Structures are given as C-alpha cells and as structure tokens.
Amino acid sequence: MQKQRAYYLNGYQTKIKTTVTDCKIGKKGYEIVLEDSCFYPQGGGQASDKGTLAGQCVLDVQEREGILYHTVAQPLEIGRTVEGEIDWNYRFDLMQQHTGEHMISGVAYKKYGLHNVGFHMGKEYTTIDFDGKLSPEDVLYLEKKVNQGIMENRAIQIYYPTKQELEKMEYRSKKNLETDVRIVEIPEYDICACCGIHTKTTGEIGCVKILSADAYKNGVRLKMLAGNRALEDYRKKCENADKISHLLCVPANEIGAAVQKLKKEKEQLQWNVNHLEKEQLLQKAQGVNGEKAIFFETVSSIKALQHFANLLQERASFAAVFSGNDKKGYHFILVSKKWDMKRVMKKMQAIGVCQGGGTAKMVQGKIEANQKELRAFLEQSVLE
C-alpha cells in the first residue's frame, strides 16, 4: 500500500538501499521500478524529488496505477541492488512550501469559509487559488495568523483514519475519498486529506510571506513563499531598499514617500516637456504654406507625431512626418484630404520594408529606409 513506502514512513529519510524490479524505456529516459523508494513522486501539488540512483541523476518520478517510475538516463539491471539518495535541500524546501500552504488554506477555510481550488508549487513561488474574495486586511490577517502558528511550533500529525472515523471528521479535500485517506492535521489550523510530504512541526516552516493577492476567475490567487525562500526574498528586498535609500538620501522606511514625490516631479517635468514640444511643432507647422510638407523630427511619442501631422494637414494638401533614424527605421504618418494615402504607402514599399495601415486620408506605420531616399521619393510626383 502507498502508506508503506519509505517516504511516507519517514519523510526525513534521505537514502535507501533497494532492488530494481523493472526497467523499461520511457519518453524521457529509462523508467526504473524499485522494491521500495524514498523518492516522492509528483502529486498532491508537490513536485517530484531530485537526487541520484545508482550514481545517475533522477530526472523525474511519477506514479501510475500504484507503481513508481524513477526516470534515469541509462538502464539498470533488474534484480540489481542499488542505492538512492534524494536532494535533501530541494525536498525540505518543498516541504516548507507545502506545509505553509496548508496553514494558509486551513486558516482561510476556518476564518472566511474559502476553499482551496488550485495549488501549484513553482520554482520561484507557490500559488493558491481560493473560490472567494479576500480584502487586503484579510490577507494581512492570514499572514499574521499563520506566522503565529509557526512560532508556536505545533507538532504536525499524519494518520490514516478508518472509514467510520472519517465519516465523523470535518476535513478539507478536493475529492470524495473513502478508503486509505491520509490526513495531515495541524492542530487548530488545518485538517486536510493530502498525499504530500510535510515538516514534522510548524516551526520548521520558518516563516511565511504572502507576496500578492490578485483577482483570479471568480476568486483570488495568492502568491506565497515559505522558509528559506521567504528569507531570501526579504534579503533581496532589504538590499534594494538600502540602495534606493542611499540614492534618495532618505531613511529606508521613508523611501515609499520619497519615490512618490519623485514620481510627481517627473510627471510635472514630462508635462512641461510635452507642452514645449507642442509649441515647437506648432511653430513649425505655422511656417508651412504649400502643397507638400515633409518633416523628419525627433519627437517624444507616436502621439506627438500624430499631433504634428494633424497640424500640418490644415496647412498643406499632403503632409508626411517621420521620427526615427536610418539605422533602426522610421515611424511615419501620411495625411491628405486630396489624395489616397494607402496608395502612397503601397508605393513606399519599393524603397524599403514598410508596414502600416489606415484610411485613404491617413496612414501610419514604420519603414526601413534612409532619410535621403524617403525625402527624394516623396518630393517626386508620387501623388499622381
């Protein structure tokens, strides 16, 4: 039975000496079946263990129809006695993430009646999906309550209740289960049916940090870190806060207000720049009085280029404005109330790679060509 496997009998066992009972080629390599295993397979929201088997790296561990398949690069002889060793640091990290997730999910269920409907442990963080909303205050409560439970260093209980015992229990589960139900209980925090590997006590989780809470489907998705991942995240954020503090010459706990002030100053400066740019373009447009107006300008945005084209349209039968350079190409806008601009843009394809779209009166896009060629082309009778 599943509960007799070494990784269930002792989640802290890192080595095993066992016998190869089967070996066959698979999609990722050779799939090895062992008499017993301390390698946890992918399942229950938890990734499979890493490590070595007979000196080879274990690439994957999967369970199919009650059988564990350990994938390695080279075949192993059936009947051979082999030694396996898991990557303990990797295993313990997953144990911390998984147990921390249980505590968050348990508190969310007890306090707010929310169900965990999705759970994934990624390389960078763990996500938990709930079937309801959580306010910022609710998220803060979850984090504080869980870390309080971690500091209490509660012993985690894992057991297999009988069917009769199970019927009287209130526990979390995504599936309807009847036999061989493995219960993971964190007293006063969570009771859940789970096939994953967990720490012995809540204290071994270290700490939990909820990074974000975003609307997801009809509920909310939390991103969380536990243990060493949370500490590393804290270290990096402190390092960045210290750098910003020195750059802005303010204490670290005041960088938020300082950055907000800097942002407002930047927005004001940008407004001033945009205003001056519009004034400059208006002056150039006012000097136009003819059938054609062709300009190559350095502008702050496509929006500014559009503004310039609109100004020119009132003073010329045809206007072409470009912004860019010969090396990277030019963004362009062609406008005219008299000629078909789509036809002109199509002709422009003869001098460079040109992409864009629009109407007969106005087109815009980008072209890879040099300024000299573009100006010469447009100054010719391209409107005929």
Order of alpha helices (4+ residues) and beta strands (2+ residues): alpha-beta-beta-beta-beta-beta-beta-beta-alpha-beta-beta-alpha-beta-alpha-beta-beta-beta-beta-alpha-alpha-beta-alpha-beta-beta-alpha-beta-beta-alpha
